[in-house]
Amino acid sequence: MQAITPQLFHDKYSQNSLAASNHEWSNLQLITLIFFMVGKNFLKNSYT
């Protein structure tokens, strides 16, 4: 059985927070992309 050391806890916590920030970043990119596409279509439709 592995002893739970502060270092082990820190490593697990760092990996989890890194995964969470990557997940949030991909959501942010997706939202930005959707707004960009909608905005582009809106501009195109308003000019024609």
C-alpha positions, 0 to 999 in steps of 0.5 A: 500500500502506498503512503499518502505523502503531501507530494503525492497529494500535490501531484494528483491535485495538479493533474486534476486542476490542469485537466479542469483548466484544459476542459474550461479552455476548450469550452471557451474556444467552442463558445468563441467559435460559435459566436464568431460563426453566428456573427459572421452569418448575421453580418452577411445577412444584414448586408444583403 
